[in-house]
Amino acid sequence: MRRVPARVKQLKAMLQAVTADAAPGGCNAGFLRPDSVLALIWITDEEDCSVSPDHLEMFDPSREVLGHLGLRCFLHPDLLVPVDDIVASLRAVRADRPRDLVVGVIAGVPNDEPLCVGTGDAIARCLGSPGMLETIDPAEPIHIIPSCHTAMGLAFPPRRIVEVARAFGPSAYVDSICKEDWSGAMAGIGGRIAERLRHPCFERELPFDPAACATSCFAVETLSDDRPCEEDASCPSAGCPPASLHDLPHLPPCRRPSSGAPCDPLKRDLGLAPTADGRSLRRCLVRQAPRTPAGDACSAPAAHGWFYVPPAAAPVPPCPELLFTPGAASLLAPDSTAELRCFD
């Protein structure tokens, strides 16, 4: 990241890529498929400068009346394409399937500002953060004061790009390019995509017992820190004996403290996983939703969680897939990772 004249047009470039360039004969022809989830991801250290087609003089060095090239987008925002127009054009790309459009932003939001990290509906106050205000640097009046720094260079307030992310609400995720570790950003963007994948097929079938309507696989979520697994009031963690990955597949059962009856929490603590940098990350076992045989098929899940659908019963066979019960996809934190551990 370095200081250069702000001539980048990230928003218009993305729009061009998924409209004109994606049309028949374009360089991206065939990229857009009717059954796909479209993820629009910006990785940038600068603010957008998508100039209106009527004002190409913005990049004419001889037009000194417009100011220094590196400040023109800041000095003349009225000559840029309105953000609302960009948003409307991007929405039109998926007008028939708006839920299948995801926005990801890794840009120059301050890396120490929680108001600027998260989904589009959670960063409403980001633009009011002091680090997001565009201010001319008094020491170098041909530049804007950076919003964040790294060993590689500088980044600047991406106000217009954040506005786009806010417009897409929970379908968008924003994080800082100045963070040394991008795993949280990737997990947040990936989580938005995963929630929209209706038929994530496995390459091979999982072990499945039709008599129990269950697979001998276990879904393990690893959180981004050592915070506790989310509590389940119907099966409190106090009733679960200590357990770890090494106890799979034969976990000691949890019991309700009030009655001693066995129970299965939505998430169960599997202890801490050490990392190479000395941190400890919490592991949580995510419940496989219980189902029972119903003729030649399986009943609907009796509780929240995930469940496996073998190819013969999948809506789009042959497609072995893992599904969440309605409303349960948010069980996986946006900054966590998940894996399946299977036992024959």
Backbone torsions as a table, in degrees:
resi	resn	phi	psi	omega
1	MET	NA	127.5	-176.8
2	ARG	-146.4	166.3	-179.8
3	ARG	-83.2	118.3	176.4
4	VAL	-138.5	161.4	176.3
5	PRO	-56.3	134.6	-176.0
6	ALA	-78.0	87.9	179.7
7	ARG	-119.5	7.0	-176.1
8	VAL	-74.3	144.4	-176.6
9	LYS	-126.8	65.0	-173.0
10	GLN	-60.7	-41.8	-176.2
11	LEU	-69.3	-45.8	178.8
12	LYS	-66.5	-35.0	179.6
13	ALA	-63.7	-42.2	178.4
14	MET	-65.1	-44.6	179.8
15	LEU	-60.6	-42.2	177.7
16	GLN	-60.8	-40.8	-176.1
17	ALA	-63.9	-33.8	-174.8
18	VAL	-105.9	6.5	176.0
19	THR	-120.9	-87.4	-176.4
20	ALA	-61.0	-43.8	-177.5
21	ASP	-72.4	-19.5	-180.0
22	ALA	-92.0	-4.8	179.4
23	ALA	-73.7	161.5	177.7
24	PRO	-52.9	130.3	-177.8
25	GLY	90.5	-12.5	178.9
26	GLY	-80.0	166.9	-177.1
27	CYS	-69.3	-17.8	177.6
28	ASN	-110.6	21.2	-179.3
29	ALA	-56.7	133.6	-179.7
30	GLY	89.5	-8.6	-179.4
31	PHE	-66.1	-42.6	179.8
32	LEU	-82.9	122.7	178.7
33	ARG	-118.4	142.0	-173.6
34	PRO	-63.8	-22.7	-177.1
35	ASP	-104.3	16.7	-174.3
36	SER	-103.8	159.4	168.0
37	VAL	-91.8	127.7	-178.3
38	LEU	-100.0	117.9	177.9
39	ALA	-108.4	119.8	177.8
40	LEU	-101.5	110.8	-172.2
41	ILE	-122.5	122.2	176.8
42	TRP	-105.1	130.0	171.4
43	ILE	-124.3	108.6	-171.3
44	THR	-153.7	151.6	176.6
45	ASP	-105.9	7.3	-177.2
46	GLU	-130.4	168.0	174.9
47	GLU	-77.9	154.6	176.5
48	ASP	-72.7	142.0	176.2
49	CYS	-134.0	57.8	179.9
50	SER	-79.5	98.4	-175.0
51	VAL	-78.4	142.6	175.6
52	SER	-62.1	142.2	179.5
53	PRO	-57.3	-21.5	-179.3
54	ASP	-82.9	-3.5	-173.9
55	HIS	-133.2	51.0	179.7
56	LEU	-70.0	-8.6	177.0
57	GLU	-65.3	-12.7	179.3
58	MET	-57.0	-30.5	-176.7
59	PHE	-105.5	15.9	179.2
60	ASP	-89.6	109.3	-177.5
61	PRO	-57.9	-25.2	-177.5
62	SER	-75.5	-14.9	-179.7
63	ARG	-85.6	67.9	-175.6
64	GLU	-64.1	-20.5	179.4
65	VAL	-63.0	-21.3	179.6
66	LEU	-82.6	-4.6	179.4
67	GLY	94.7	-177.0	-179.3
68	HIS	-63.7	142.8	-177.9
69	LEU	-54.9	-36.9	-177.5
70	GLY	-73.8	-9.7	-178.5
71	LEU	-115.0	-4.3	-170.4
72	ARG	-62.6	-38.8	-179.4
73	CYS	-67.0	-31.7	176.7
74	PHE	-74.0	-40.8	-176.0
75	LEU	-76.8	-25.9	-173.8
76	HIS	-130.8	61.1	-179.4
77	PRO	-62.8	-21.3	179.6
78	ASP	-70.4	-12.3	178.9
79	LEU	-94.2	2.4	-179.8
80	LEU	-95.6	158.1	174.7
81	VAL	-64.6	127.2	180.0
82	PRO	-57.1	139.9	179.7
83	VAL	-58.6	-38.3	179.8
84	ASP	-59.8	-36.0	178.5
85	ASP	-67.9	-40.3	177.6
86	ILE	-62.1	-46.5	-179.3
87	VAL	-60.3	-45.9	-179.5
88	ALA	-61.1	-40.4	-179.5
89	SER	-68.8	-37.7	177.6
90	LEU	-67.9	-40.6	177.8
91	ARG	-61.4	-35.7	-177.3
92	ALA	-64.3	-24.0	178.9
93	VAL	-64.3	-30.6	178.3
94	ARG	-124.1	43.1	-176.3
95	ALA	-60.5	-33.4	-178.1
96	ASP	-84.5	-16.2	-178.9
97	ARG	-142.1	67.6	-174.0
98	PRO	-61.3	-28.4	-178.9
99	ARG	-68.7	-20.9	-177.2
100	ASP	-90.8	25.0	175.9
101	LEU	-118.7	123.2	-177.7
102	VAL	-121.6	141.1	178.1
103	VAL	-117.9	130.0	175.5
104	GLY	-124.6	136.9	-178.5
105	VAL	-133.4	121.5	168.7
106	ILE	-120.5	100.8	-169.4
107	ALA	-142.8	-167.6	-171.8
108	GLY	-82.2	34.1	171.7
109	VAL	-69.1	148.4	-178.1
110	PRO	-56.8	132.7	-175.7
111	ASN	-75.6	-7.1	178.0
112	ASP	-114.2	20.4	-177.4
113	GLU	-114.1	100.8	-179.0
114	PRO	-63.5	-21.4	179.2
115	LEU	-67.1	-15.2	-175.2
116	CYS	-110.8	10.4	179.8
117	VAL	-122.7	126.0	178.4
118	GLY	140.3	-166.5	-179.8
119	THR	-72.7	162.0	-176.1
120	GLY	-58.2	-31.0	179.4
121	ASP	-83.3	-4.9	-178.4
122	ALA	-105.6	0.0	-176.1
123	ILE	-116.5	32.2	-176.4
124	ALA	-59.3	-29.9	-176.7
125	ARG	-98.6	7.5	-176.8
126	CYS	-60.3	-44.2	-175.1
127	LEU	-65.4	-17.4	176.8
128	GLY	-88.8	-3.7	178.8
129	SER	-66.8	137.6	-179.0
130	PRO	-53.4	-37.0	-179.0
131	GLY	-70.1	-14.5	-179.1
132	MET	-97.5	0.7	178.9
133	LEU	-82.6	131.3	179.5
134	GLU	-82.5	116.9	-177.7
135	THR	-134.5	134.1	177.4
136	ILE	-68.8	134.3	-179.1
137	ASP	-72.6	114.9	-178.6
138	PRO	-63.8	-25.3	179.2
139	ALA	-77.2	-29.6	178.3
140	GLU	-137.6	81.8	-170.8
141	PRO	-67.6	8.6	172.7
142	ILE	-103.3	11.0	-178.7
143	HIS	-133.2	157.6	171.1
144	ILE	-89.2	146.3	176.0
145	ILE	-65.5	129.5	-179.3
146	PRO	-62.0	152.9	177.1
147	SER	-92.3	-21.9	176.2
148	CYS	-161.0	160.7	-176.8
149	HIS	-128.2	150.7	168.7
150	THR	-140.2	175.1	177.4
151	ALA	-63.2	-22.3	-178.8
152	MET	-85.5	-17.4	-178.2
153	GLY	151.4	-147.5	-171.8
154	LEU	-122.8	159.6	171.7
155	ALA	-136.5	160.1	-172.4
156	PHE	-127.0	157.9	-173.0
157	PRO	-59.3	116.8	-178.9
158	PRO	-91.8	62.6	-171.3
159	ARG	-61.2	-45.2	-177.9
160	ARG	-66.3	-37.3	-179.4
161	ILE	-69.2	-38.7	175.9
162	VAL	-64.0	-37.9	176.7
163	GLU	-59.1	-40.6	177.6
164	VAL	-62.3	-46.2	-179.9
165	ALA	-61.1	-41.6	178.5
166	ARG	-61.0	-36.9	-178.5
167	ALA	-64.9	-26.1	-179.4
168	PHE	-93.7	2.1	171.2
169	GLY	52.4	-131.6	-176.2
170	PRO	-66.9	-9.2	177.6
171	SER	-84.4	-0.2	-178.1
172	ALA	-119.7	155.6	175.4
173	TYR	-142.1	135.5	-176.0
174	VAL	-124.7	139.2	174.4
175	ASP	-150.0	174.1	-173.0
176	SER	-94.7	135.7	175.7
177	ILE	-72.3	-16.3	-176.9
178	CYS	-84.6	-4.0	176.9
179	LYS	-74.5	141.6	177.6
180	GLU	-69.1	-31.6	-177.1
181	ASP	-112.2	117.9	-179.7
182	TRP	-95.0	8.2	-175.3
183	SER	-62.5	-37.0	177.7
184	GLY	-64.4	-40.5	178.2
185	ALA	-64.1	-45.7	-179.2
186	MET	-65.0	-39.3	178.8
187	ALA	-66.9	-39.2	179.3
188	GLY	-64.9	-44.6	177.9
189	ILE	-68.0	-43.5	178.8
190	GLY	-61.3	-34.9	178.1
191	GLY	-64.1	-38.0	177.4
192	ARG	-63.9	-38.7	179.8
193	ILE	-70.0	-45.0	-176.6
194	ALA	-60.2	-36.3	-179.6
195	GLU	-64.3	-19.1	-176.2
196	ARG	-104.2	-0.6	178.0
197	LEU	-85.6	105.2	-174.9
198	ARG	-81.3	-25.7	-177.6
199	HIS	-133.7	68.0	177.5
200	PRO	-76.3	100.9	-175.3
201	CYS	-81.5	140.4	171.2
202	PHE	-84.5	152.3	179.7
203	GLU	-69.5	-26.8	178.8
204	ARG	-140.0	162.9	179.5
205	GLU	-71.1	148.7	174.7
206	LEU	-94.0	154.4	175.3
207	PRO	-60.9	130.7	-173.7
208	PHE	-141.6	133.1	177.9
209	ASP	-105.6	103.7	-178.1
210	PRO	-64.6	-24.9	179.3
211	ALA	-70.1	-28.1	178.5
212	ALA	-106.2	-6.0	-176.4
213	CYS	52.7	44.2	-177.1
214	ALA	-146.4	154.3	174.0
215	THR	-104.3	153.5	178.5
216	SER	-89.2	37.7	176.6
217	CYS	-110.5	153.9	-178.7
218	PHE	-126.8	130.9	178.7
219	ALA	-92.2	118.7	-177.6
220	VAL	-114.9	121.5	177.1
221	GLU	-99.9	131.8	175.3
222	THR	-109.6	116.5	-178.1
223	LEU	-75.0	171.0	-176.9
224	SER	-84.9	-3.9	179.2
225	ASP	-152.9	-162.9	-176.6
226	ASP	-100.4	18.3	179.3
227	ARG	-63.0	155.6	-177.7
228	PRO	-66.8	155.3	170.8
229	CYS	-64.1	149.7	-178.9
230	GLU	-60.0	133.4	-178.9
231	GLU	-72.4	148.7	174.6
232	ASP	-120.3	109.5	-175.5
233	ALA	-60.2	-26.9	-179.3
234	SER	-77.3	-15.1	179.5
235	CYS	-151.7	77.1	-173.4
236	PRO	-60.5	150.6	-179.6
237	SER	-62.9	-23.4	178.7
238	ALA	-61.8	-22.3	-179.7
239	GLY	-94.1	7.0	-178.3
240	CYS	-108.2	122.6	175.6
241	PRO	-62.0	152.8	176.3
242	PRO	-55.6	140.5	-178.2
243	ALA	-147.9	161.4	178.3
244	SER	-145.6	177.7	177.9
245	LEU	-57.6	-31.1	-177.2
246	HIS	-68.4	-16.4	179.4
247	ASP	-83.8	-12.3	177.7
248	LEU	-71.3	140.3	6.3
249	PRO	-94.6	10.2	-174.1
250	HIS	-110.8	75.0	-179.4
251	LEU	-78.1	140.3	171.8
252	PRO	-64.9	137.1	-173.1
253	PRO	-70.4	150.8	170.5
254	CYS	-86.3	152.0	178.1
255	ARG	-137.1	145.4	177.6
256	ARG	-68.1	126.3	-179.2
257	PRO	-58.3	-31.0	-175.7
258	SER	-75.0	-33.8	-173.9
259	SER	-123.6	-17.5	-176.1
260	GLY	80.8	1.2	180.0
261	ALA	-72.0	142.7	178.7
262	PRO	-63.9	148.1	179.5
263	CYS	-149.5	165.3	-177.3
264	ASP	-131.2	104.5	-176.8
265	PRO	-71.1	156.3	177.5
266	LEU	-61.8	-37.9	174.3
267	LYS	-136.3	135.2	-178.2
268	ARG	-124.5	135.6	-178.6
269	ASP	-66.8	127.4	174.5
270	LEU	-115.6	23.6	175.9
271	GLY	84.6	-167.5	-174.8
272	LEU	-108.5	146.6	176.9
273	ALA	-112.8	120.0	178.9
274	PRO	-72.2	148.3	177.6
275	THR	-112.4	166.3	-177.6
276	ALA	-64.4	-26.1	-178.7
277	ASP	-94.4	14.2	173.9
278	GLY	90.6	2.2	178.6
279	ARG	-86.6	170.1	175.7
280	SER	-127.1	128.4	-178.4
281	LEU	-112.8	135.8	-178.5
282	ARG	-75.8	136.0	172.6
283	ARG	-105.5	136.6	179.9
284	CYS	-129.5	131.7	174.3
285	LEU	-84.5	123.4	-179.3
286	VAL	-94.8	130.7	-172.9
287	ARG	-63.6	135.6	167.6
288	GLN	-80.5	120.8	-175.4
289	ALA	-61.6	128.6	-178.3
290	PRO	-71.4	136.0	175.0
291	ARG	-136.2	161.5	179.8
292	THR	-128.2	154.0	178.0
293	PRO	-61.9	139.9	177.0
294	ALA	-136.5	86.8	-174.1
295	GLY	69.6	-125.3	179.1
296	ASP	-90.7	3.8	-177.6
297	ALA	-124.5	-166.3	177.6
298	CYS	-120.3	149.7	179.6
299	SER	-69.8	170.4	172.0
300	ALA	-66.7	151.7	179.7
301	PRO	-57.0	140.4	-178.8
302	ALA	-89.9	-6.2	179.6
303	ALA	-157.7	167.1	179.4
304	HIS	-65.5	154.3	177.9
305	GLY	146.6	-158.2	178.4
306	TRP	-115.8	160.1	175.9
307	PHE	-151.0	157.7	-176.1
308	TYR	-104.7	136.5	177.5
309	VAL	-116.3	113.2	179.5
310	PRO	-69.4	163.7	-174.3
311	PRO	-54.9	-40.4	-175.7
312	ALA	-63.4	-26.7	-177.5
313	ALA	-106.1	-1.1	-176.6
314	ALA	-70.9	147.4	179.0
315	PRO	-61.5	-29.0	-179.9
316	VAL	-125.3	75.1	-177.1
317	PRO	-71.8	155.4	-7.6
318	PRO	-85.4	117.8	-174.6
319	CYS	-150.4	86.9	174.2
320	PRO	-65.0	125.0	-173.5
321	GLU	-142.2	158.1	175.8
322	LEU	-108.9	130.1	-179.0
323	LEU	-123.9	154.3	172.4
324	PHE	-103.2	149.4	172.9
325	THR	-65.5	154.5	-178.3
326	PRO	-52.8	128.8	178.6
327	GLY	84.5	-2.5	-175.0
328	ALA	-96.9	-7.6	-178.7
329	ALA	-60.3	-29.1	180.0
330	SER	-73.4	-1.7	176.1
331	LEU	-60.2	-33.0	179.5
332	LEU	-84.3	120.4	-179.2
333	ALA	-63.0	144.2	-177.1
334	PRO	-62.6	-21.4	-179.3
335	ASP	-103.8	16.0	-179.6
336	SER	-104.9	170.3	172.3
337	THR	-121.5	159.0	-178.6
338	ALA	-139.3	150.7	177.9
339	GLU	-145.5	155.4	173.7
340	LEU	-104.1	132.4	174.4
341	ARG	-116.8	118.2	-172.7
342	CYS	-112.8	146.5	180.0
343	PHE	-131.3	130.4	178.5
344	ASP	-78.1	NA	NA
